Amino acid sequence: MLPRTIDWVDGRIVMVDQTALPQVRVVPAASVDELVDAIRRLVVRGAPALGVAGALGVALAVRTLTGPALYAAIDRLAAARPTAVNLAVGVRRARAALPGGPDAVLAAALAVRDEDIAACRAIGARGADLLAELCGPGPLRLHTHCNAGALACVEWGTALGVVRSLHEAGRVAYVVADETRPLLQGSRITAVELTETGVPHRVVVDGAGPSIIARGLVDAVVVGADRVAANGDTANKIGTYPLALAAARAGIPFLVACPESTVDPATPDGGAIVVEERAAEEVLVVGGTRTAPAASEAWNPAFDVTPADLVTAVVTERRVWRPAP
């Protein structure tokens, strides 16, 4: 059984190192600098897990820093990854407890952790019920992208939480998991979770995803999100938008599963979402070997934005929101 993705143990943060998967390795962060580095290197990733990391990071900071250094560290933590709104939300929740001292901050951070666990269970159940309504009782053939499972949260997962809830009811035929270039979160992480839970699945290259849908091999697409704008435009791992287009063309549901904290009313639409641009080496170097000429450059956007009119529903722990008119 996989350990919790992120937790607080003996005065420090412990995390599953997601850069090492499929090898499961737990690593600590004993300072804010170590945590910020872990966030930037994707040791910890996934919007809900980043929210918990942000909150626990403030609890760590208030135990080791004071004065201007404390607030500078908290600001650095909140800005470590710009697209995932949950990171800043988690930091803000814990920061609000600073007047109560370190114990109050830790209590606020642990509340963020515990709320994530409960929210994911609720998202899984609500999403499973919605897919039964939209697609019939199954068994269903589902498609997902990147990783929105237990390893992107604390436990259970969002998009894969829906899959797990369906699987527990015997209503999953198989899952198509895109490998998710350039860092292979689908094949390294989602496939690990599906194997762990005994869900039949096939890993496909990203470019094959829309074709698999067009061939009628998928009943619904279920993905997570890093930010949902006020109008329902949704940012998720790069490669999600083509699946939404394919799902619309095929006439199958495209569900976004995320906690309510990922819905950002301060972001009016997808054009206002800051899309993180990551290092070119992630694209140009594979396993330590450069796969393109030395003179070649790369664009490496970490996310794309799916317009609201392609989203069948956003499923949170509180509601089913259908943003399309």
Residue pairs with C-beta under 8 A, 6 or more apart in sequence:
1 196
2 16
2 24
2 150
2 151
2 192
2 193
2 196
3 16
3 24
3 26
4 16
4 154
4 155
5 15
5 16
5 44
5 46
5 49
5 150
5 151
5 152
5 153
5 154
5 155
6 13
6 14
6 15
6 16
6 44
6 49
6 52
6 53
6 56
6 113
6 154
7 13
7 14
7 15
7 113
7 154
8 14
8 56
8 59
8 106
8 109
8 110
8 113
11 63
12 28
12 29
12 30
12 60
13 28
13 29
13 30
13 35
13 53
13 56
13 57
13 60
14 26
14 27
14 28
14 29
15 26
15 27
15 28
15 29
15 38
15 43
15 44
15 53
16 24
16 25
16 26
16 44
16 151
17 25
17 26
17 27
17 43
18 42
18 43
18 44
18 45
18 151
18 185
18 189
19 41
19 42
19 43
21 151
21 188
21 189
21 192
22 188
22 189
22 191
22 192
27 38
27 43
28 34
29 35
29 38
29 57
29 60
30 60
31 60
31 64
32 57
32 60
32 61
32 64
32 65
32 73
32 74
32 76
32 77
33 73
35 53
35 56
35 57
35 60
35 77
36 57
36 76
36 77
36 80
37 43
38 44
38 53
39 45
39 50
39 53
39 77
39 80
39 81
39 87
40 80
40 81
42 183
44 50
44 53
45 147
45 152
45 185
46 147
46 148
46 151
46 152
46 153
46 224
47 84
47 85
47 86
47 87
47 152
47 224
47 225
47 226
47 227
47 258
47 259
47 262
48 86
48 116
48 119
48 120
48 152
48 153
48 154
48 158
48 258
48 259
48 261
48 262
49 116
49 151
49 152
49 153
49 154
50 81
50 84
50 86
50 87
50 90
51 86
51 87
51 89
51 90
51 112
51 116
51 259
51 261
52 90
52 109
52 112
52 113
52 116
52 154
53 87
53 90
54 77
54 78
54 86
54 87
54 88
54 89
54 90
54 91
54 94
55 90
55 91
55 93
55 94
55 108
55 109
55 112
55 113
56 90
56 94
56 109
56 112
56 113
57 74
57 77
57 90
57 91
57 94
58 74
58 77
58 91
58 94
58 95
58 98
58 105
58 109
59 94
59 102
59 105
59 106
59 108
59 109
61 70
61 73
61 74
61 77
62 70
62 98
62 101
62 102
62 105
63 102
65 73
74 91
74 95
77 87
77 91
78 87
78 88
78 91
78 92
79 88
80 87
81 87
81 276
82 274
82 276
83 226
83 227
83 235
83 273
83 274
83 275
83 276
83 302
83 303
84 226
84 227
85 226
85 227
85 261
85 262
85 264
85 267
86 226
86 259
86 261
86 262
89 261
90 109
90 112
93 108
93 109
93 111
93 112
94 105
94 108
94 109
94 112
95 105
96 108
97 104
97 105
97 107
97 108
98 104
98 105
113 154
116 153
116 154
116 155
116 259
117 153
117 154
117 155
117 156
118 317
119 259
119 260
119 316
119 317
120 150
120 153
120 154
120 155
120 156
120 157
120 158
120 161
120 259
120 317
121 156
121 161
122 317
122 318
123 158
123 161
123 162
123 257
123 258
123 259
123 315
123 316
123 317
124 156
124 157
124 158
124 161
124 162
124 164
124 165
124 257
125 165
126 315
126 316
126 317
126 320
127 159
127 161
127 162
127 165
127 222
127 255
127 257
127 315
128 162
128 165
128 166
128 169
128 171
130 255
130 313
130 315
130 320
131 138
131 140
131 142
131 162
131 166
131 220
131 222
131 253
131 255
132 138
132 171
134 220
134 253
134 312
135 219
135 220
135 252
135 253
137 171
138 166
138 171
138 172
138 173
138 219
139 170
139 171
139 172
139 173
140 166
140 171
140 172
140 173
140 219
140 220
141 173
141 174
141 176
141 217
141 218
141 219
142 163
142 166
142 172
142 174
142 175
142 176
142 218
142 219
142 220
142 221
142 222
143 175
143 176
143 178
143 209
143 212
143 213
143 218
143 220
143 221
143 222
143 243
144 159
144 160
144 163
144 175
144 176
144 177
144 178
144 186
144 190
144 221
144 222
144 223
145 177
145 178
145 180
145 186
145 206
145 209
145 221
145 223
145 236
145 237
145 239
145 240
145 243
146 178
146 180
146 185
146 186
146 190
146 223
146 224
146 236
146 237
146 239
146 240
147 160
147 180
147 185
147 186
147 189
147 190
147 193
147 224
148 157
148 158
148 159
148 160
148 161
148 223
148 224
148 257
148 258
149 156
149 157
149 158
149 159
149 160
149 161
149 163
149 164
149 189
149 190
149 193
150 156
150 157
150 160
150 161
150 193
151 157
151 189
151 192
151 193
152 158
152 189
152 224
153 161
156 164
157 163
157 164
157 193
158 224
158 257
158 258
158 259
159 222
159 223
159 224
159 255
159 257
160 190
160 193
160 194
161 257
162 222
162 255
162 257
162 315
163 172
163 175
163 194
163 199
163 222
164 197
164 199
166 172
167 197
167 198
167 199
172 199
172 200
173 200
174 199
174 200
174 201
174 202
175 194
175 199
175 200
175 201
175 202
176 201
176 202
176 204
176 209
176 212
176 217
176 218
177 186
177 187
177 190
177 191
177 194
177 201
177 202
177 203
177 204
178 186
178 203
178 204
178 205
178 206
178 208
178 209
178 239
178 243
179 186
179 187
179 203
179 204
179 205
179 206
180 186
180 187
180 190
180 206
180 237
180 239
181 205
181 206
181 239
181 283
182 282
182 283
182 300
183 282
185 237
186 203
187 203
191 201
191 203
194 201
195 201
204 212
206 239
209 239
209 242
209 243
209 246
210 242
210 243
210 245
210 246
211 246
212 218
213 221
213 243
213 246
213 247
213 249
213 250
213 252
214 246
214 249
214 250
216 250
218 247
218 250
218 252
219 252
219 253
220 247
220 252
220 253
220 254
220 255
221 243
221 244
221 246
221 247
221 252
221 253
221 254
221 255
222 255
222 257
223 236
223 240
223 243
223 254
223 255
223 256
223 257
224 236
224 256
224 257
224 258
225 234
225 235
225 236
225 256
225 257
225 258
225 262
225 314
226 235
226 236
226 237
226 262
226 303
227 234
227 235
227 262
227 264
227 267
227 273
228 234
228 235
228 256
228 258
228 262
228 263
228 264
228 314
229 235
229 264
229 267
229 268
229 269
229 270
229 272
229 273
229 308
230 263
230 264
230 265
230 266
230 267
230 268
230 269
231 268
231 269
231 270
231 308
231 323
232 308
232 311
232 314
232 321
232 323
232 324
233 269
233 270
233 271
233 273
233 305
233 306
233 307
233 308
234 240
234 256
234 270
234 305
234 306
234 308
234 311
234 314
235 270
235 273
235 275
235 303
235 304
235 305
235 306
236 256
236 303
236 304
236 306
237 302
237 303
237 304
238 301
238 302
238 303
238 304
239 304
240 303
240 304
240 306
241 304
241 305
241 306
241 310
243 254
244 254
244 306
244 307
244 310
244 311
245 310
247 253
247 254
247 310
247 312
248 254
248 310
253 312
253 313
254 306
254 310
254 311
254 312
255 311
255 312
255 313
255 314
255 315
256 306
256 311
256 313
256 314
256 315
257 314
257 315
257 316
258 314
258 315
258 316
259 316
259 317
260 316
260 317
260 318
260 319
262 316
263 314
263 316
263 321
267 273
270 305
270 306
270 307
271 305
273 303
273 305
275 301
275 302
275 303
275 304
275 305
276 301
276 302
276 303
277 299
277 300
277 301
277 302
278 300
278 301
278 302
279 300
280 297
280 298
280 299
280 300
282 300
283 292
283 298
283 299
283 300
284 290
284 291
284 292
284 296
284 298
285 291
292 298
308 323
308 324
309 323
309 324
309 325
310 324
311 323
311 324
312 322
312 324
313 320
313 321
313 322
314 320
314 321
314 322
314 323
315 321
